[in-house]
């Protein structure tokens, strides 16, 4: 039996917060201008400041750990939620790299799994996403071979292509 080892740990990039940070900055500028004409409005500067800090912490506290056997997802700023998916349950992987992601060297990895609690997993805005996807694919295949597991998809529609004896042709 092999020992489980971590082959990648990471968290999303703060580039995910580009638009929330921009919004907070514009809101702070608007409150500052309003504070010139109505000085009690200056107290409102705390709102975009707290919002920006919360968004920063939300992204910062997301952690993804890929081991040789599972994917562990940790989320939460105050209360933490840790979830795991066995690698042999991963059915499909897609890397998404929008134009701004390619400029910054980032990418999203979308996973489809047979896990009931996490059928879809997104690992957002991570560096070197293409190489990570390839390493993950190899680990998934290794785990499937080791556990002798294969994925089978069944079409759940009523039209299965077969005719019953009483059905008209």
C-alpha positions, 0 to 999 in steps of 0.5 A: 500500500502506498502512502498518500502524499500531497503533490499540489497545494494552492489557492485562487489568485486575488485577480478574482477580486479585480471588479469587487476591488474596483467597485470598492474604490469607486464607492470610496471615491464617491463617499469622499466627494460626498464627504466634502459637501456633507462631512458626516458622510466620511463615516461611510468610508468604512463600508467599502473598506470592510467590503474589500477586506472581506472579499480579500479574506474570502479568496485568501481562505480558499485552499485546494490540496491535491494528494495522490488519493483525493482533492481536499477543499477548504473554504471559509473565513470565520467558519471553515468547511473542509470537503474531500473528493476521491480522485477516482470519482473525477469524471471530466476536467475542463480548463478555462482560460479567458483572455484576461486569465491568459494575460495573467497566467491563470486558469480555472479548472472545472471538474465533474465528479460522481460524488453526490455532495460535490458533483461540480468543482471549480478551482478558480484562478490558479497558476499553471492550470494546464500542467496541473490538469495534466498531473491531475488526470494522471493521478486520477487514472492511477487511482482508478487502476489501483482501486480497479474502478471504472466510470459508467454513464447511463442515459436516463432518458426514456428513449433508450433506442429499444422497442418493446414488443407491443410498440408500433414500428 
